[in-house]
Amino acid sequence: MKKHFLWASLLWLASSAHAQFESAYKMINAEVQQNGQAYPLLKKATEEIGHRLTGSPNGAKAEEFAYQLFKSFGYQVNYQPFEVESWSRESLSVQIGEANQLKMVKSVSLAHSPVKADIIGDIVDVGNGLEADYADKKEMVKGKIALIYLGVLPGSPKGTPSLHRSEKTAIAINHGAKGVIIINTVKDGVLLTGTASVTGKLIPIPAICIGLEDGMALKEALKVKPQQAQIAMRNFSGKIKARNVVATLKGSSLPHEKIVVGGHLDSWDLATGAIDNGIGSFAVIDMARTLKKLNLAGKRSIEFVMFMGEEQGLLGSKAYVEQAQKDKSIDQIRYMLNFDMTNDPKGFSTSRAEMESLFKAWGGDITKIDTGFKNSFHAGAGLHSDHQPFMLAGIPTGGGAGGRLPNNAGPYYHSDGDSFKLVDEQGIKNTTRYGAMLAYSLANVTEIPVKRMDEVTLEAFLIKNNLKLPLQISGDWRWGN
């Protein structure tokens, strides 16, 4: 009899929790579809603030904008200040061609290039800019300007890795290059910016980006005759204060366990950063609004965090994790959900494959509300967004999966074309809906089956996900050789 009663109790609890989640999903769905604010709030921010470069007056305006929004929703809101080495471009002149026949080429400085540089030198084509590309050019590159393709060149061997521009720059510096020219991969002369530094600090050589057509023409010219480049630039760099914005929805029975839901609020300065990362950060803001309005708190606390300094080296998220390690609250963080350029997700992603059954169960209930959600699942790990410091602390991470950027926005990543006209209203609503449902589920599930990894397990996990090499290049690999 006792055994029968126990099983009946467990079944009732499971059924009750399932009904609770289904009810919450329906409420979230209705609220966002009818009253979603991510789209109009992002439009307002792009019009009234413009770009959101960390350390600039615009960046400070964006921090205040997010703070006041969270406060208006009824949240306890805090700034988390941190010092950042601010960088911004001032002037750039790039001339390329045969000796004494140099011509101006459209270009843009890559972030963390020197405050002042004026160099002239021969150009050496190092292909994809990977270590292997220097094997027969070690002495040829020293004191020269390295020409590097941003992604992976067509015709490269299968499995050729695509390192970040900062990692490729670090390799060039290590081989003695005096400058770096990065070729963008997008047609029609689109230029992109982004950091050329793996540390978020100034690099010793100038690094620039040129368009695809100019870059491929230069590669062909180098096959015929030597080519030179003159790069003259001025930039600003100096210590300033920036602030993450943290809004807390306190948990009921497990308030000291936290689900961190974040996205970077900052953007580069060539446009308004509507896609990178307006669509992610303002979806997070509306997730917070939705859960607060519907009074859908969790057993665990949820912290909604607008990170600053992501574009300049994950500075805000690193500061958050460092503070959590310092005040011993790091073990309270049970999960981190990151929304960076997330749009219209079709499922959920996570660094931990063990979450598949739970994520798929929750996703199955979401498909009953909206068949556009395909309940896809992806387990894996990558770098270069605000989940990285959490992942390197062993914390499980995740977010949306399977979506696509709207209106062919991909080519305008980090470019002067990243404007609000690229944003799709239903796409950002979908990110908000499904993200809020996932955050609510993690905050309320009886037991999260994964915990923070210890150092031995984390090392094996990173190696399995092919992250050792890029972490070694960036100086973030702490397990020796």
N, C-alpha and C positions, 0 to 999 in steps of 0.2 A: 504493500500500500504506500509506504514512504517513498519507494523508488518511483512508483507511478505518479505520485504527487510531485516529485522533483522534476520528472520529465515534463509534466503538464505545466509546471511553473516556468521552466526554461522555454517551452514552446510559446507560452503566453507572452513572455518577455520579448522573444524574437519577433513575434507577430506585432506586438505593441510598438517596438522600435521601427519596424518596417512601415507601419501605418503612420508613425510620426514623421519619418523621412518623406514618404509620399505626399503627405499633407503640406510639409514645408516646401517641397519642390513646386507644388501647384501654386502656392502663395507667391513664391519667388518669381515663377514664370509669369503670372498675371501682373504683378507689380512692375516688372521690368518692361514687359511688352506694352503696357498701357502708360507707364509713367517714367520710363528710363531717362536718366539725365546725363549719361556719359557723353552722348553726341552733342547736345547743346552746350554743355559745360566746356567741352574741348573746343568747340567753335568759339566760344567766348574767350577762352584763354589764348587761342591763336590770334584773335583780333585785338585783344587788350594788352597782352604781354608780348607776343611775338615768340622769338626763340627763348630757350630756357637754359642758356649756358651757365654751368656752375661757376660761381665767383663773380658773375656779372650782375649789374643792377636788375636785369631781366630774371636772372636766376633767383635773386632774393624776392622779387615780386611773385614768382611762381611758388616759392615756399610759403609765403604769406597767403596766397590764393588757396592753396591746398589746406593750410591750417584753418582758415576761416570757413571753408566748406565743411570739413569734419566737425568743427565746432557747431555749425548751423544744424548739423544732423543730430546733435545732442551727445557728441562723444567727449570723453576725456582725451585731450590732445596735448602732446608734448613735442617740443623741438629737441632733436638730438644733434647738438653742434659738433663740428669737427673741423680741423684745419686742413686746408687743401692747397696744393701748389697750383694756383690758377694759371691758365694759359689761354691766350687769345692771339689771333693773327693781326698783324698790322699792314705789312706790305710784302709783295713778292714779285720778282722779275725772273723769268726763266727764258733763256735763249739756247737753242740747240741747232747743230749743223756741223758742216766741215769747218776746220780751222779758218778763222778770218771771214767766215760766211754764216755766222750765227743769226738765227731768226727767232723772234718771239714766239713762244708756244703757250697756249692757254693752260693754266695749271692752278693748283691750290696747295697750300702748305699742309702737311700732316702735323697733327697736334704733338706738342712736346719737342718740336724742332727747336734749335737754339734761338735765343733772344736776338742774336745778330749773326749773320753768316754771309759771306761773299766769296764764293769759290768758282774756279774754272778747272775743268779736268776732262780727260778722256773718259768715254763711256764704255763699260764692259757689260755685255749681255749675259746675265746669269740665269736665264730661263725662269723657272718657277721660284728661284731664290732659296731652295732647300740646301741643306748641307752637301748633299750629293752633287749639286750643280757646281760646287766650288772645287771639286776633286781635281780637275785638270786646269783650274784657273787661280789657284791660291796666290801666286806671285803677281798674276795679271791684274787682280782686283785691288791689291794694296795701293793706296794713294789715288785710286780712280773712283769713278761714279758708277755704282751698280744699277743696272736696269733690270727690274723685277716685275714679272706678271703677278697680278694680285691673287688670282685663284690657281687653277691648274690648266696649263696650256693644252689646247687640243692636240691630240697625238701623243700625250705623255703616257708612260707605261701604266697599265692598269694597277690601281691601288696606290698611286702617287698621292701622298697626303696633301691637304690644303691647309697650310698653316696661316695663322692670323698675320696681318700686315706688320704688327709690332714684333712678332717672332721672326719674320723674314728680315726685318730691319736689324734686329739684334744679331742675327747670323752675319749680315753684311758688315756690321760694325766689328764683329769678332774677327773678320777676315781683312780688316784694315781699310774698308771703303771710306772715302772722304765725303760721300753723299749718296743718296738713294733716290731713284726715280721709280715710282710704282705706276704700272699701267692698269687703269681701270678695265673692268670686263664688260662694261655696258656700252652699247652702240650710241651713236649720235653725239659723241663728245661729252657725255655726262661726266662730271667730276665728283669725287667723293672726298670727304675728310674723314677724320678718325685719328685715334692715337697711334703713333709710331713707337711708343714706349711700352715695354713690358712691365715697368715699375710705376708708371704714373709720374715719373720725374723726367726732367729734361734729358734728351739724348745729345751726344757730342757732335753729331753731323746733321746737316739739313736733309729733310725727307719731304718729297713732294709727290703729288699725283697728277698724271696727265691722262687724257682721254684715250679710249681704245684705238681709234683710227690713227691718232698721232703716234701712239706707242707701237703699233704694229708696223707702221711705215718706218719708224726709227729702227726697229729690228731688221727690216729688210735693207735699210741703208747701211747698217753696220756690216752686212755681209759683203758689201762692195768697197766701202771706204771707211776709214776711221771717222768717228763722230765725237764732238765735244759738247759740253753743256756748261753754261754759266748760270749759277743760282745765287741770287742776292735776295735776302729776306730779313725782315725785322718782325719780331713778335714780342708780346708782353708775357712775363711770368713773375709771379710774386705770391707770397703767402696771404691767404684770406680765410675767412670763416664761412662755412656752408652749413646747412642744416637738413638732416632727415626730418620728416614729419611723421609722427607715430600716433595713431588713434587706436584706443583699446576698447574692445567689447569684452567685459569681464565675464569669465565663466562662473558657473554655479557650483557644482560639486568638485570640480578639479581646476580651480582658478589659477593655480601656479603652473599648470601645463599650458603651453602656448602653441597655437598655429599661426605662423607668420605668413601673411598674404601681402606680397609686395610687387612693385614695379618701379622703374626709374623715371622720375619726373623730369630730370634734366634732358637737354637735347643739344646738338651742335648748333652753330650760329649761322649756317648758310641759308636756313629756311626756318619754319616754325616747328619742326619736329612732330608733325601731326601723326605720322605713322610710327616713327622711332623717337619717343615711345608714348606718344599721346594716346594711341588706341589701347595700350596696355595699362598705363597709369590711371587714365580716367575711367576705364572699366573697373579697376580696383576701387577707386573712389565711389563709384556707383554701387559696387558690391556692398561697401560699408553702409551707404545710405539705405539700401534695400533691407539689409538684415536689421538695422536699427529701427526703421519705420515699421517693419513687421514684427518687431520684438522677438526675433528669432536668435536669441542668445544660445550659447552652447554649454556643455559641461566644462569644456576647456575654454580658456580665453582665446580670443582672436586679436592679433595685432595687425592692423593695416598700416603698411609702411611705404611712404614715398621716399625712395632713395635719391639722393643727389650724387653727382660725381661719377656715375657709372661710365659715362663716355670717356672720362679721363683716367680710367683705371680701376673701376669698381670701388671707388673711394668711400662712398657712403655705406655700402653693404659691408665692406671690410671694417669700417669704424663700428658698425652695429655689432658684428660678431666679436670684435676685439673687446668692446665694452661688456658683452655678455660673458666672455671668458674672464674678464677682470673682476666682475661682480659675482661670478659663480652662478649665473643664471642660465648658462649655456645648455645645461641638461633639462631645463624647463621647456626648451623649444623641441616639440615633438615632430613638427613638419614645417617645411617652407615651400609655399607655392609662389612661383615667379611668373609674372605676366609681362613679357618683353616682346613687343610687336606681335602679340597674340591676336588673332582675328578669326571669328567664326569657327571655333574648334569643333571637331567631329568626335572627339573622345578625350581621354586623359593620358598624360605622360607622367612618368616617375623615374627616379633613379633606382628604385627598388622593385625588382620583379615580383617579390613576395606579395605586393599589393594588388596583383592582378585580379584575384577573386573578388575582393572588396570593391575595387574600382569598377569592375564589370557588372557587379550586382547593382551598384548605385546607378551606373550608366544604363542598365536595363530598365530601371524605373523611369529614367529621364526620357528614354525613347518612347515610352507610353504617352508622354506629354507632347513630345515633338519628334517625329520620325526623321527630321533633318539631322538629329544627333545620331551618329552611326555607331556609337559605343566602341570606337577603336581604342586600342591600348598600345602604348609604347613604353618600353623600359630601356633605359640607357643613360649615358652621362656625356656632357659636353662642358665647354668652358665659355668665358667671355660674356657672362651676364651675371646679375646679382645673386643668382643661386650659388655661384662658385664658392664664395667664402663659407657659406653654410655647408655645402657639400664637403669642402676640405676640412671642416670641423666634424665630419661624420654624420651630419644631420640629413635625414631623408628629404628629398626635394621633388617637386613635380609642378604640374600646371596643365594647360590645354594641349591637345594634340590633333593633328590632321587637318588643321585649317589652312587657308590660303590668304595671302595679303590681297586687299581689294584693289580693283581698278589698275591692275598692272603696276602696283606700287613698288615692287621689288627693285627695279633698276634705279629708283630714286632714294634708296637707303643712303643716309649720310650725305645727301646731295642738296643742291639748291632747289630741287624740285619737290622736296618733302613738305607739301602743303595740305591744308584741310580738304581741298577738293578731291583728294585721294581716299578720304575716309568714307566707309559705307555704314549707314546708320544701323541696319539690321545686323551687320557683322559685329559691331561693337556691343549691341544688345545681347547677341548670342554669347560673346565672351563674358559679359556681366552675369547673365543667367546661369550658365554652366559653372562659372568660377565660384559664384555665391553658393550654388548647390554643393560643390565639392568642399568648399571651406566649411559649410555648415555640417556636412557629413563627418569630416575629420574631427570637428569640434565635439560631435555628439556620439560617435561610435563608442561602444563600451570599451573596446580595447584596440589600440593601433598595433598591428602585429609586427612592426619593425621599430627598432630603437637606434639610437646613435651608435655608429660603428666605432670600435676601438681602433688603435693605430695599425695593428697587424691586418685586420680585416679591411680597413680602408685602403692600405697600400695595395693589397691584392685586387681590390675593386677597381682602383684607378689604373693599374696595369692592364687588367682585363678589358677596360674601356679605352685602351690606347692613349692614355693621357699622361704617361710618364714623360715622353719627349717634350711636349709643349710646356709642361710644368717645370722641367729642368731648364728649358730656355728662359722661362720667365723668372726663375729663381724661387719658385714655390714648391719645389720637390724637396721634402725634408727627410727622406728615408735613405740617403746615401746613394751610391751607385748601384 
